[in-house]
Amino acid sequence: MMRPSLGLLFVNVLAIAGCSQPESDSARSAGPTITKTTDAGPIAPGVVELNSASATRDENNVIRFEVSYLFKSGSPVKTYLCNVIFPGTEQVGIRPLESFELKPEGTFKMGIEVGDNKVDAFELTFSEADSPDRGYTVISNTLVGQVAEKSTSP
């Protein structure tokens, strides 16, 4: 009886290990699957209804606002500005707002320093932008109101 040599045994092991089906050319060159997503483009402008605003001058000559709003279309997903002008004066103010600061409906507070200037009334609008460097577009009604003096109670 003959014993197989060690060299022949090694060749048999290599032959068995290499007996799997060869990969086709397309399987070898396929690589990872890449799925292309399409951008829906810019989000349509929102429409905000400014419901009410109170404005009070404090002892430091800052007009304190509390503004009630409602997104009638769209939702807070962009960058926003609350714009305030004081008719009959050169005083203006803005309050930048990021989407995370707003809800579909709510209120926000802000203050605008006016110094010793006499301001009795205000006009407030809301605007939005995809990015601040692309410019803002007014998306709300104009809310008009009077500035109250802070009461000095003892």
TORTI-863480 format. One record per atom (N, C-alpha, C): x, y, z; residue in one letter; chain; residue number from 1; atom name. Coordinates in nm, 4 decimals. Example, Ala and Ser with C-alpha at 12.3 -4.5 7.8 and 13.67 -1.06 7.14 Angstrom:
BEGIN
PT  1.3190  -0.5690  0.7800  a  A  1  N
PT  1.2300  -0.4500  0.7800  a  A  1  CA
PT  1.3200  -0.3300  0.7800  a  A  1  C
PT  1.2850  -0.2250  0.7080  s  A  2  N
PT  1.3670  -0.1060  0.7140  s  A  2  CA
PT  1.2900  0.0030  0.7870  s  A  2  C
END
This chain:
BEGIN
PT  0.0821  -0.1158  0.0000  m  A  1  N
PT  0.0000  0.0000  0.0000  m  A  1  CA
PT  0.0877  0.1237  0.0000  m  A  1  C
PT  0.0529  0.2196  -0.0808  m  A  2  N
PT  0.1357  0.3385  -0.0955  m  A  2  CA
PT  0.0781  0.4521  -0.0122  m  A  2  C
PT  0.1666  0.5273  0.0442  r  A  3  N
PT  0.1247  0.6457  0.1196  r  A  3  CA
PT  0.1367  0.7667  0.0291  r  A  3  C
PT  0.0331  0.8485  0.0307  p  A  4  N
PT  0.0461  0.9695  -0.0517  p  A  4  CA
PT  0.1504  1.0626  0.0083  p  A  4  C
PT  0.2198  1.1254  -0.0771  s  A  5  N
PT  0.3224  1.2158  -0.0268  s  A  5  CA
PT  0.2574  1.3443  0.0254  s  A  5  C
PT  0.3284  1.4128  0.1103  l  A  6  N
PT  0.2796  1.5369  0.1685  l  A  6  CA
PT  0.2555  1.6427  0.0620  l  A  6  C
PT  0.3337  1.6496  -0.0396  g  A  7  N
PT  0.3179  1.7468  -0.1477  g  A  7  CA
PT  0.1889  1.7267  -0.2232  g  A  7  C
PT  0.1541  1.5999  -0.2512  l  A  8  N
PT  0.0306  1.5699  -0.3215  l  A  8  CA
PT  -0.0911  1.6043  -0.2364  l  A  8  C
PT  -0.0822  1.5815  -0.1081  l  A  9  N
PT  -0.1906  1.6166  -0.0162  l  A  9  CA
PT  -0.2144  1.7678  -0.0161  l  A  9  C
PT  -0.1078  1.8454  -0.0148  f  A  10  N
PT  -0.1172  1.9910  -0.0165  f  A  10  CA
PT  -0.1854  2.0400  -0.1438  f  A  10  C
PT  -0.1552  1.9806  -0.2572  v  A  11  N
PT  -0.2167  2.0174  -0.3851  v  A  11  CA
PT  -0.3653  1.9869  -0.3816  v  A  11  C
PT  -0.4048  1.8745  -0.3251  n  A  12  N
PT  -0.5467  1.8396  -0.3150  n  A  12  CA
PT  -0.6232  1.9391  -0.2291  n  A  12  C
PT  -0.5640  1.9841  -0.1186  v  A  13  N
PT  -0.6296  2.0833  -0.0315  v  A  13  CA
PT  -0.6490  2.2138  -0.1084  v  A  13  C
PT  -0.5512  2.2575  -0.1820  l  A  14  N
PT  -0.5624  2.3806  -0.2610  l  A  14  CA
PT  -0.6688  2.3667  -0.3685  l  A  14  C
PT  -0.6773  2.2513  -0.4298  a  A  15  N
PT  -0.7759  2.2299  -0.5357  a  A  15  CA
PT  -0.9170  2.2343  -0.4795  a  A  15  C
PT  -0.9374  2.1759  -0.3617  i  A  16  N
PT  -1.0700  2.1763  -0.3002  i  A  16  CA
PT  -1.1080  2.3188  -0.2592  i  A  16  C
PT  -1.0143  2.3929  -0.2012  a  A  17  N
PT  -1.0421  2.5299  -0.1580  a  A  17  CA
PT  -1.0734  2.6203  -0.2758  a  A  17  C
PT  -1.0195  2.5955  -0.3896  g  A  18  N
PT  -1.0406  2.6818  -0.5049  g  A  18  CA
PT  -1.1516  2.6375  -0.5964  g  A  18  C
PT  -1.2357  2.5429  -0.5555  c  A  19  N
PT  -1.3385  2.4888  -0.6424  c  A  19  CA
PT  -1.4692  2.5663  -0.6395  c  A  19  C
PT  -1.4739  2.6786  -0.5761  s  A  20  N
PT  -1.5992  2.7549  -0.5736  s  A  20  CA
PT  -1.6239  2.8128  -0.7119  s  A  20  C
PT  -1.7488  2.8548  -0.7359  q  A  21  N
PT  -1.7854  2.9109  -0.8659  q  A  21  CA
PT  -1.7104  3.0418  -0.8883  q  A  21  C
PT  -1.6531  3.0611  -1.0043  p  A  22  N
PT  -1.5863  3.1889  -1.0308  p  A  22  CA
PT  -1.6897  3.3016  -1.0439  p  A  22  C
PT  -1.6520  3.4198  -0.9970  e  A  23  N
PT  -1.7410  3.5358  -1.0072  e  A  23  CA
PT  -1.7470  3.5820  -1.1522  e  A  23  C
PT  -1.8629  3.6251  -1.1925  s  A  24  N
PT  -1.8740  3.6804  -1.3273  s  A  24  CA
PT  -1.8100  3.8186  -1.3275  s  A  24  C
PT  -1.7783  3.8693  -1.4461  d  A  25  N
PT  -1.7179  4.0016  -1.4574  d  A  25  CA
PT  -1.8099  4.1100  -1.4020  d  A  25  C
PT  -1.9408  4.0967  -1.4247  s  A  26  N
PT  -2.0334  4.2001  -1.3772  s  A  26  CA
PT  -2.0429  4.1981  -1.2250  s  A  26  C
PT  -2.0334  4.0813  -1.1622  a  A  27  N
PT  -2.0405  4.0729  -1.0172  a  A  27  CA
PT  -1.9162  4.1342  -0.9538  a  A  27  C
PT  -1.7995  4.1133  -1.0164  r  A  28  N
PT  -1.6765  4.1690  -0.9627  r  A  28  CA
PT  -1.6703  4.3200  -0.9762  r  A  28  C
PT  -1.7271  4.3771  -1.0793  s  A  29  N
PT  -1.7145  4.5207  -1.1032  s  A  29  CA
PT  -1.8350  4.6005  -1.0523  s  A  29  C
PT  -1.9361  4.5349  -0.9940  a  A  30  N
PT  -2.0573  4.6057  -0.9521  a  A  30  CA
PT  -2.0297  4.7060  -0.8412  a  A  30  C
PT  -1.9542  4.6694  -0.7413  g  A  31  N
PT  -1.9238  4.7613  -0.6324  g  A  31  CA
PT  -2.0477  4.7924  -0.5503  g  A  31  C
PT  -2.0382  4.8901  -0.4623  p  A  32  N
PT  -2.1520  4.9246  -0.3771  p  A  32  CA
PT  -2.2639  4.9900  -0.4586  p  A  32  C
PT  -2.3861  4.9714  -0.4111  t  A  33  N
PT  -2.5019  5.0307  -0.4769  t  A  33  CA
PT  -2.5178  5.1748  -0.4308  t  A  33  C
PT  -2.5356  5.2654  -0.5231  i  A  34  N
PT  -2.5545  5.4068  -0.4916  i  A  34  CA
PT  -2.6946  5.4457  -0.5361  i  A  34  C
PT  -2.7705  5.5026  -0.4437  t  A  35  N
PT  -2.9059  5.5457  -0.4747  t  A  35  CA
PT  -2.9075  5.6970  -0.4844  t  A  35  C
PT  -2.9573  5.7481  -0.5931  k  A  36  N
PT  -2.9628  5.8923  -0.6140  k  A  36  CA
PT  -3.0945  5.9450  -0.5577  k  A  36  C
PT  -3.0837  6.0499  -0.4743  t  A  37  N
PT  -3.2043  6.1146  -0.4231  t  A  37  CA
PT  -3.2211  6.2464  -0.4962  t  A  37  C
PT  -3.3436  6.2831  -0.5181  t  A  38  N
PT  -3.3683  6.4082  -0.5884  t  A  38  CA
PT  -3.4066  6.5145  -0.4884  t  A  38  C
PT  -3.3572  6.6342  -0.5088  d  A  39  N
PT  -3.3883  6.7491  -0.4247  d  A  39  CA
PT  -3.5224  6.8049  -0.4693  d  A  39  C
PT  -3.6108  6.8253  -0.3752  a  A  40  N
PT  -3.7434  6.8774  -0.4072  a  A  40  CA
PT  -3.7391  7.0257  -0.4418  a  A  40  C
PT  -3.6234  7.0867  -0.4288  g  A  41  N
PT  -3.6109  7.2282  -0.4586  g  A  41  CA
PT  -3.6463  7.3115  -0.3369  g  A  41  C
PT  -3.6516  7.4418  -0.3543  p  A  42  N
PT  -3.6799  7.5284  -0.2411  p  A  42  CA
PT  -3.8221  7.5068  -0.1893  p  A  42  C
PT  -3.8368  7.5237  -0.0594  i  A  43  N
PT  -3.9677  7.5102  0.0039  i  A  43  CA
PT  -4.0477  7.6368  -0.0254  i  A  43  C
PT  -4.1751  7.6200  -0.0559  a  A  44  N
PT  -4.2617  7.7336  -0.0877  a  A  44  CA
PT  -4.2669  7.8305  0.0304  a  A  44  C
PT  -4.2824  7.9592  0.0021  p  A  45  N
PT  -4.2891  8.0579  0.1104  p  A  45  CA
PT  -4.4069  8.0302  0.2026  p  A  45  C
PT  -4.3865  8.0571  0.3296  g  A  46  N
PT  -4.4934  8.0440  0.4265  g  A  46  CA
PT  -4.5813  8.1678  0.4252  g  A  46  C
PT  -4.6927  8.1594  0.4952  v  A  47  N
PT  -4.7792  8.2753  0.5162  v  A  47  CA
PT  -4.8055  8.2811  0.6659  v  A  47  C
PT  -4.7724  8.3949  0.7269  v  A  48  N
PT  -4.7891  8.4118  0.8700  v  A  48  CA
PT  -4.8926  8.5195  0.8956  v  A  48  C
PT  -4.9830  8.4895  0.9870  e  A  49  N
PT  -5.0799  8.5891  1.0315  e  A  49  CA
PT  -5.0335  8.6398  1.1668  e  A  49  C
PT  -5.0077  8.7704  1.1736  l  A  50  N
PT  -4.9740  8.8323  1.3017  l  A  50  CA
PT  -5.1059  8.8691  1.3674  l  A  50  C
PT  -5.1377  8.8041  1.4791  n  A  51  N
PT  -5.2672  8.8217  1.5430  n  A  51  CA
PT  -5.2730  8.9436  1.6344  n  A  51  C
PT  -5.1716  8.9591  1.7175  s  A  52  N
PT  -5.1704  9.0718  1.8111  s  A  52  CA
PT  -5.0288  9.0950  1.8590  s  A  52  C
PT  -5.0066  9.2158  1.9091  a  A  53  N
PT  -4.8769  9.2489  1.9679  a  A  53  CA
PT  -4.8998  9.3547  2.0752  a  A  53  C
PT  -4.8332  9.3361  2.1854  s  A  54  N
PT  -4.8336  9.4405  2.2882  s  A  54  CA
PT  -4.6946  9.5002  2.2914  s  A  54  C
PT  -4.6891  9.6316  2.3158  a  A  55  N
PT  -4.5609  9.7017  2.3198  a  A  55  CA
PT  -4.5622  9.7978  2.4378  a  A  55  C
PT  -4.4606  9.7847  2.5229  t  A  56  N
PT  -4.4517  9.8688  2.6426  t  A  56  CA
PT  -4.3099  9.9220  2.6547  t  A  56  C
PT  -4.2992  10.0534  2.6802  r  A  57  N
PT  -4.1671  10.1134  2.7029  r  A  57  CA
PT  -4.1315  10.0930  2.8495  r  A  57  C
PT  -4.0120  10.0391  2.8743  d  A  58  N
PT  -3.9691  10.0216  3.0133  d  A  58  CA
PT  -3.8837  10.1395  3.0589  d  A  58  C
PT  -3.8368  10.1340  3.1818  e  A  59  N
PT  -3.7606  10.2455  3.2395  e  A  59  CA
PT  -3.6241  10.2645  3.1740  e  A  59  C
PT  -3.5761  10.1663  3.0972  n  A  60  N
PT  -3.4476  10.1765  3.0273  n  A  60  CA
PT  -3.4637  10.2177  2.8819  n  A  60  C
PT  -3.5821  10.2697  2.8455  n  A  61  N
PT  -3.6130  10.3123  2.7087  n  A  61  CA
PT  -3.6009  10.1985  2.6073  n  A  61  C
PT  -3.6446  10.0819  2.6495  v  A  62  N
PT  -3.6532  9.9664  2.5613  v  A  62  CA
PT  -3.8010  9.9357  2.5421  v  A  62  C
PT  -3.8419  9.9222  2.4168  i  A  63  N
PT  -3.9794  9.8831  2.3868  i  A  63  CA
PT  -3.9843  9.7313  2.3931  i  A  63  C
PT  -4.0633  9.6775  2.4844  r  A  64  N
PT  -4.0785  9.5331  2.5023  r  A  64  CA
PT  -4.2023  9.4871  2.4268  r  A  64  C
PT  -4.1819  9.3946  2.3338  f  A  65  N
PT  -4.2912  9.3417  2.2507  f  A  65  CA
PT  -4.3225  9.1984  2.2903  f  A  65  C
PT  -4.4491  9.1632  2.2804  e  A  66  N
PT  -4.4933  9.0244  2.2858  e  A  66  CA
PT  -4.5858  9.0081  2.1660  e  A  66  C
PT  -4.5463  8.9205  2.0731  v  A  67  N
PT  -4.6139  8.9075  1.9443  v  A  67  CA
PT  -4.6769  8.7698  1.9318  v  A  67  C
PT  -4.8051  8.7661  1.8968  s  A  68  N
PT  -4.8777  8.6411  1.8739  s  A  68  CA
PT  -4.8870  8.6178  1.7235  s  A  68  C
PT  -4.8557  8.4952  1.6779  y  A  69  N
PT  -4.8512  8.4650  1.5346  y  A  69  CA
PT  -4.9109  8.3281  1.5066  y  A  69  C
PT  -4.9404  8.3043  1.3783  l  A  70  N
PT  -4.9904  8.1756  1.3314  l  A  70  CA
PT  -4.9404  8.1534  1.1893  l  A  70  C
PT  -4.8761  8.0390  1.1638  f  A  71  N
PT  -4.8385  8.0017  1.0272  f  A  71  CA
PT  -4.9638  7.9484  0.9591  f  A  71  C
PT  -5.0198  8.0257  0.8659  k  A  72  N
PT  -5.1401  7.9827  0.7943  k  A  72  CA
PT  -5.1068  7.8836  0.6841  k  A  72  C
PT  -4.9884  7.8937  0.6276  s  A  73  N
PT  -4.9378  7.7929  0.5336  s  A  73  CA
PT  -4.7880  7.7822  0.5549  s  A  73  C
PT  -4.7374  7.6655  0.5251  g  A  74  N
PT  -4.5968  7.6400  0.5534  g  A  74  CA
PT  -4.5773  7.6147  0.7018  g  A  74  C
PT  -4.4540  7.6024  0.7394  s  A  75  N
PT  -4.4186  7.5826  0.8802  s  A  75  CA
PT  -4.2831  7.6471  0.9035  s  A  75  C
PT  -4.2473  7.6675  1.0284  p  A  76  N
PT  -4.1195  7.7344  1.0554  p  A  76  CA
PT  -3.9990  7.6457  1.0260  p  A  76  C
PT  -3.9479  7.6543  0.9026  v  A  77  N
PT  -3.8325  7.5740  0.8625  v  A  77  CA
PT  -3.7211  7.6590  0.8009  v  A  77  C
PT  -3.7371  7.7909  0.8029  k  A  78  N
PT  -3.6386  7.8797  0.7400  k  A  78  CA
PT  -3.5818  7.9757  0.8438  k  A  78  C
PT  -3.5243  8.0849  0.7983  t  A  79  N
PT  -3.4733  8.1914  0.8835  t  A  79  CA
PT  -3.5715  8.3082  0.8742  t  A  79  C
PT  -3.5981  8.3742  0.9868  y  A  80  N
PT  -3.7030  8.4767  0.9908  y  A  80  CA
PT  -3.6521  8.6057  1.0525  y  A  80  C
PT  -3.7236  8.7147  1.0204  l  A  81  N
PT  -3.7008  8.8452  1.0819  l  A  81  CA
PT  -3.8356  8.9032  1.1215  l  A  81  C
PT  -3.8406  8.9571  1.2414  c  A  82  N
PT  -3.9550  9.0392  1.2807  c  A  82  CA
PT  -3.9070  9.1828  1.2617  c  A  82  C
PT  -3.9744  9.2566  1.1731  n  A  83  N
PT  -3.9344  9.3928  1.1379  n  A  83  CA
PT  -4.0282  9.4918  1.2062  n  A  83  C
PT  -3.9718  9.5933  1.2700  v  A  84  N
PT  -4.0529  9.6938  1.3384  v  A  84  CA
PT  -4.0098  9.8319  1.2918  v  A  84  C
PT  -4.1081  9.9138  1.2566  i  A  85  N
PT  -4.0814  10.0555  1.2316  i  A  85  CA
PT  -4.1700  10.1357  1.3262  i  A  85  C
PT  -4.1233  10.2524  1.3610  f  A  86  N
PT  -4.1975  10.3434  1.4459  f  A  86  CA
PT  -4.2327  10.4651  1.3607  f  A  86  C
PT  -4.3558  10.4715  1.3098  p  A  87  N
PT  -4.3952  10.5792  1.2185  p  A  87  CA
PT  -4.3686  10.7178  1.2772  p  A  87  C
PT  -4.3231  10.8082  1.1908  g  A  88  N
PT  -4.2933  10.9447  1.2325  g  A  88  CA
PT  -4.1552  10.9600  1.2938  g  A  88  C
PT  -4.0786  10.8522  1.2989  t  A  89  N
PT  -3.9422  10.8583  1.3525  t  A  89  CA
PT  -3.8487  10.7852  1.2567  t  A  89  C
PT  -3.7214  10.7940  1.2856  e  A  90  N
PT  -3.6228  10.7179  1.2084  e  A  90  CA
PT  -3.5886  10.5868  1.2782  e  A  90  C
PT  -3.6554  10.5578  1.3877  q  A  91  N
PT  -3.6297  10.4365  1.4649  q  A  91  CA
PT  -3.6851  10.3136  1.3940  q  A  91  C
PT  -3.6045  10.2099  1.3869  v  A  92  N
PT  -3.6456  10.0799  1.3333  v  A  92  CA
PT  -3.5801  9.9714  1.4181  v  A  92  C
PT  -3.6299  9.8520  1.4052  g  A  93  N
PT  -3.5685  9.7408  1.4765  g  A  93  CA
PT  -3.5998  9.6099  1.4078  g  A  93  C
PT  -3.5138  9.5122  1.4281  i  A  94  N
PT  -3.5377  9.3778  1.3758  i  A  94  CA
PT  -3.5060  9.2770  1.4850  i  A  94  C
PT  -3.5718  9.1649  1.4767  r  A  95  N
PT  -3.5430  9.0527  1.5668  r  A  95  CA
PT  -3.5259  8.9295  1.4807  r  A  95  C
PT  -3.4012  8.8821  1.4625  p  A  96  N
PT  -3.3803  8.7575  1.3873  p  A  96  CA
PT  -3.4361  8.6395  1.4670  p  A  96  C
PT  -3.4967  8.5462  1.3966  l  A  97  N
PT  -3.5513  8.4254  1.4588  l  A  97  CA
PT  -3.5135  8.3052  1.3739  l  A  97  C
PT  -3.4691  8.2000  1.4387  e  A  98  N
PT  -3.4398  8.0751  1.3698  e  A  98  CA
PT  -3.5603  7.9832  1.3819  e  A  98  C
PT  -3.5699  7.8862  1.2934  s  A  99  N
PT  -3.6867  7.7980  1.2900  s  A  99  CA
PT  -3.7091  7.7256  1.4224  s  A  99  C
PT  -3.6026  7.6901  1.4942  f  A  100  N
PT  -3.6196  7.6173  1.6200  f  A  100  CA
PT  -3.6820  7.7040  1.7295  f  A  100  C
PT  -3.6839  7.8363  1.7107  e  A  101  N
PT  -3.7433  7.9265  1.8090  e  A  101  CA
PT  -3.8945  7.9419  1.7906  e  A  101  C
PT  -3.9469  7.8906  1.6802  l  A  102  N
PT  -4.0875  7.9108  1.6462  l  A  102  CA
PT  -4.1622  7.7789  1.6397  l  A  102  C
PT  -4.2933  7.7883  1.6555  k  A  103  N
PT  -4.3843  7.6750  1.6395  k  A  103  CA
PT  -4.4858  7.7155  1.5332  k  A  103  C
PT  -4.5698  7.6241  1.4884  p  A  104  N
PT  -4.6714  7.6636  1.3906  p  A  104  CA
PT  -4.7643  7.7751  1.4423  p  A  104  C
PT  -4.7783  7.7834  1.5742  e  A  105  N
PT  -4.8577  7.8903  1.6351  e  A  105  CA
PT  -4.7990  7.9202  1.7717  e  A  105  C
PT  -4.7905  8.0489  1.8077  g  A  106  N
PT  -4.7358  8.0818  1.9383  g  A  106  CA
PT  -4.7120  8.2297  1.9559  g  A  106  C
PT  -4.6254  8.2620  2.0507  t  A  107  N
PT  -4.5854  8.4002  2.0762  t  A  107  CA
PT  -4.4339  8.4043  2.0928  t  A  107  C
PT  -4.3772  8.5206  2.0659  f  A  108  N
PT  -4.2367  8.5420  2.0965  f  A  108  CA
PT  -4.2218  8.6814  2.1532  f  A  108  C
PT  -4.1126  8.7016  2.2258  k  A  109  N
PT  -4.0857  8.8298  2.2900  k  A  109  CA
PT  -3.9577  8.8880  2.2340  k  A  109  C
PT  -3.9528  9.0207  2.2354  m  A  110  N
PT  -3.8317  9.0888  2.1902  m  A  110  CA
PT  -3.8299  9.2282  2.2499  m  A  110  C
PT  -3.7145  9.2912  2.2459  g  A  111  N
PT  -3.6998  9.4279  2.2931  g  A  111  CA
PT  -3.6184  9.5091  2.1946  g  A  111  C
PT  -3.6593  9.6355  2.1771  i  A  112  N
PT  -3.5865  9.7265  2.0871  i  A  112  CA
PT  -3.5550  9.8535  2.1642  i  A  112  C
PT  -3.4271  9.8867  2.1735  e  A  113  N
PT  -3.3850  10.0073  2.2437  e  A  113  CA
PT  -3.4105  10.1293  2.1541  e  A  113  C
PT  -3.4803  10.2280  2.2090  v  A  114  N
PT  -3.5126  10.3483  2.1313  v  A  114  CA
PT  -3.4535  10.4750  2.1925  v  A  114  C
PT  -3.3850  10.4645  2.3050  g  A  115  N
PT  -3.3264  10.5819  2.3692  g  A  115  CA
PT  -3.4347  10.6787  2.4148  g  A  115  C
PT  -3.4040  10.8076  2.4077  d  A  116  N
PT  -3.4992  10.9109  2.4517  d  A  116  CA
PT  -3.5981  10.9497  2.3427  d  A  116  C
PT  -3.5904  10.8877  2.2266  n  A  117  N
PT  -3.6794  10.9224  2.1155  n  A  117  CA
PT  -3.8248  10.8951  2.1528  n  A  117  C
PT  -3.9104  10.9842  2.1110  k  A  118  N
PT  -4.0523  10.9682  2.1370  k  A  118  CA
PT  -4.1106  10.8744  2.0314  k  A  118  C
PT  -4.1569  10.7602  2.0764  v  A  119  N
PT  -4.2241  10.6644  1.9889  v  A  119  CA
PT  -4.3584  10.6308  2.0520  v  A  119  C
PT  -4.4638  10.6498  1.9751  d  A  120  N
PT  -4.5991  10.6248  2.0249  d  A  120  CA
PT  -4.6636  10.5047  1.9580  d  A  120  C
PT  -4.6245  10.4761  1.8333  a  A  121  N
PT  -4.6894  10.3708  1.7555  a  A  121  CA
PT  -4.5832  10.2826  1.6905  a  A  121  C
PT  -4.6264  10.1659  1.6446  f  A  122  N
PT  -4.5360  10.0747  1.5753  f  A  122  CA
PT  -4.6099  10.0051  1.4622  f  A  122  C
PT  -4.5324  9.9594  1.3642  e  A  123  N
PT  -4.5802  9.8728  1.2560  e  A  123  CA
PT  -4.4860  9.7528  1.2521  e  A  123  C
PT  -4.5443  9.6347  1.2539  l  A  124  N
PT  -4.4664  9.5128  1.2663  l  A  124  CA
PT  -4.4991  9.4192  1.1508  l  A  124  C
PT  -4.3967  9.3628  1.0873  t  A  125  N
PT  -4.4136  9.2613  0.9826  t  A  125  CA
PT  -4.3178  9.1455  1.0094  t  A  125  C
PT  -4.3419  9.0363  0.9393  f  A  126  N
PT  -4.2635  8.9144  0.9541  f  A  126  CA
PT  -4.2127  8.8759  0.8167  f  A  126  C
PT  -4.0842  8.8412  0.8049  s  A  127  N
PT  -4.0286  8.8012  0.6750  s  A  127  CA
PT  -3.9445  8.6764  0.6922  s  A  127  C
PT  -3.9195  8.6072  0.5799  e  A  128  N
PT  -3.8431  8.4821  0.5843  e  A  128  CA
PT  -3.7421  8.4773  0.4707  e  A  128  C
PT  -3.6427  8.3905  0.4892  a  A  129  N
PT  -3.5409  8.3669  0.3868  a  A  129  CA
PT  -3.4932  8.2231  0.3979  a  A  129  C
PT  -3.4568  8.1640  0.2834  d  A  130  N
PT  -3.3941  8.0320  0.2857  d  A  130  CA
PT  -3.2608  8.0405  0.3593  d  A  130  C
PT  -3.1917  8.1509  0.3393  s  A  131  N
PT  -3.0635  8.1774  0.4027  s  A  131  CA
PT  -3.0523  8.3298  0.4156  s  A  131  C
PT  -3.0014  8.3820  0.5265  p  A  132  N
PT  -2.9947  8.5278  0.5442  p  A  132  CA
PT  -2.9234  8.6009  0.4312  p  A  132  C
PT  -2.8256  8.5367  0.3668  d  A  133  N
PT  -2.7519  8.6041  0.2603  d  A  133  CA
PT  -2.8298  8.6086  0.1282  d  A  133  C
PT  -2.9469  8.5456  0.1223  r  A  134  N
PT  -3.0284  8.5472  0.0000  r  A  134  CA
PT  -3.1388  8.6514  0.0038  r  A  134  C
PT  -3.1493  8.7258  0.1127  g  A  135  N
PT  -3.2516  8.8292  0.1243  g  A  135  CA
PT  -3.3821  8.7740  0.1806  g  A  135  C
PT  -3.4576  8.8615  0.2406  y  A  136  N
PT  -3.5831  8.8249  0.3063  y  A  136  CA
PT  -3.7028  8.8723  0.2250  y  A  136  C
PT  -3.8135  8.7995  0.2390  t  A  137  N
PT  -3.9403  8.8334  0.1742  t  A  137  CA
PT  -4.0463  8.8439  0.2822  t  A  137  C
PT  -4.1246  8.9523  0.2798  v  A  138  N
PT  -4.2319  8.9697  0.3784  v  A  138  CA
PT  -4.3393  8.8647  0.3531  v  A  138  C
PT  -4.3808  8.7936  0.4596  i  A  139  N
PT  -4.4784  8.6853  0.4464  i  A  139  CA
PT  -4.5989  8.7049  0.5386  i  A  139  C
PT  -4.6149  8.8261  0.5927  s  A  140  N
PT  -4.7227  8.8466  0.6897  s  A  140  CA
PT  -4.8013  8.9734  0.6593  s  A  140  C
PT  -4.9083  8.9877  0.7334  n  A  141  N
PT  -4.9816  9.1138  0.7356  n  A  141  CA
PT  -4.8990  9.2154  0.8147  n  A  141  C
PT  -4.9370  9.3425  0.8086  t  A  142  N
PT  -4.8727  9.4463  0.8889  t  A  142  CA
PT  -4.9599  9.4703  1.0109  t  A  142  C
PT  -4.9004  9.4548  1.1262  l  A  143  N
PT  -4.9712  9.4740  1.2518  l  A  143  CA
PT  -4.9367  9.6131  1.3038  l  A  143  C
PT  -5.0384  9.6933  1.3310  v  A  144  N
PT  -5.0205  9.8304  1.3773  v  A  144  CA
PT  -5.0686  9.8391  1.5210  v  A  144  C
PT  -4.9936  9.9104  1.6047  g  A  145  N
PT  -5.0335  9.9234  1.7443  g  A  145  CA
PT  -4.9731  10.0451  1.8102  g  A  145  C
PT  -5.0105  10.0660  1.9350  q  A  146  N
PT  -4.9623  10.1784  2.0145  q  A  146  CA
PT  -4.8636  10.1279  2.1197  q  A  146  C
PT  -4.7663  10.2130  2.1523  v  A  147  N
PT  -4.6674  10.1818  2.2553  v  A  147  CA
PT  -4.7194  10.2383  2.3875  v  A  147  C
PT  -4.7291  10.1517  2.4862  a  A  148  N
PT  -4.7748  10.1952  2.6191  a  A  148  CA
PT  -4.6538  10.2268  2.7055  a  A  148  C
PT  -4.6726  10.3185  2.7970  e  A  149  N
PT  -4.5680  10.3487  2.8964  e  A  149  CA
PT  -4.5828  10.2508  3.0116  e  A  149  C
PT  -4.4711  10.2048  3.0647  k  A  150  N
PT  -4.4765  10.1121  3.1773  k  A  150  CA
PT  -4.5335  10.1856  3.2965  k  A  150  C
PT  -4.6298  10.1258  3.3591  s  A  151  N
PT  -4.6913  10.1905  3.4749  s  A  151  CA
PT  -4.5935  10.1853  3.5919  s  A  151  C
PT  -4.5909  10.2919  3.6657  t  A  152  N
PT  -4.5015  10.2995  3.7819  t  A  152  CA
PT  -4.5877  10.2877  3.9075  t  A  152  C
PT  -4.6062  10.1657  3.9521  s  A  153  N
PT  -4.6854  10.1438  4.0724  s  A  153  CA
PT  -4.5908  10.1249  4.1902  s  A  153  C
PT  -4.6287  10.1746  4.3097  p  A  154  N
PT  -4.5386  10.1683  4.4262  p  A  154  CA
PT  -4.5127  10.0312  4.4745  p  A  154  C
END
